[in-house]
Amino acid sequence: MKLKTAKYLLAAILLASAAGISAAGYECLPTDSATAVRILKRAVTRTRTGMGAQIRETAEGFLGAPYRGGTLEGEPEMLRINLAEFDCTTFVESILALCRTAAEGGTEFGQFASTLASIRYMDGESDRYTKRLHYFSQWIRQNAAQGVIEEIIPAGIAVCETKKIDFMSMHANLYPALGEKSLTDEIARTEEMLSRDTVCFIPKEKIPQLKKGDIRNGDIIAIVTAKEGLDITHVGFAAILDGEPHLLHASSAAEKVILDPRTLHEYLMHYTSHRGVRILRPTEPQK
């Protein structure tokens, strides 16, 4: 661990108990905490037009931010916060946590960190690798149960199915944290649970059949994949342009956060492995 990182981490551990985060604390740079507080204070004092509009506005404030994978990895496991660089999932989680904290009237960094932990980890317990919600279908499961999101399943065009989920346990060599067999076994048990779940999604060919309002600004778009052993391989936010949904996301292809010029339907049809989408609508929290 670099010395400067250790210094920031120490401060984070001292604050963790007050924020309601696990004893492992969290890791971030002062610039990240300053960014979070600035966004929270601005969002709290602004007249609200709904969670969807707030999410889109906040997400667009990060347009051009660099794409970077692997920012959550490290030992020991803890809540790692990076508001300067994102992969697709950390982008969605960070924006959702910022907007949800502000909607609850929160303006402190610790409140944001606690909200982010509850979104990213099983039961908000950020001190164990296997508590992280690695599969996005598990992420959906928990956050829907917590009332953070609601899934939108338009009648008549959704396809419902079960799928065998086992990519992580079958490719444990790709995940350094799974060096211990006991941890791989824990992941495998989660995979078995997810493999029993029936999930519904909108096939990409049927996106044009969606009615106005089925997808709204700020909805989370989870892309269902045909890849063996996997459930969802990409996520982003919906942004409505000229009546059509587009994807506002951290793009590995563009290497930055972008508002894709293609419609969602055009984007999905470009990739053979993309089967369709699950639509997840962030809810308005109660203050």
Secondary structure, DSSP 8 states (H G I E B T S, - for coil): --HHHHHHHHHHHHHHHHHT--TT-EE--HHHHHHHHHHHHHHHHS----HHHHHHHHHHTTTT-BB-S-TT--SS--EE--SSSB-HHHHHHHHHHHHHHHHTT--SHHHHHHHHHHHHBGGG-TT-GGGB--SHHHHHHHHHHTTSEEEE--TTT-EEE---B-HHHHTGGG-GGGGSHHHHHHHHHHHHHHHH--EEEEEGGGGGG--TTSS-TT-EEEEEE-STB-SEEEEEEEEEETTEEEEEEEETTTTEEEEEEEEHHHHHHH-TTEEEEEEEEE-----
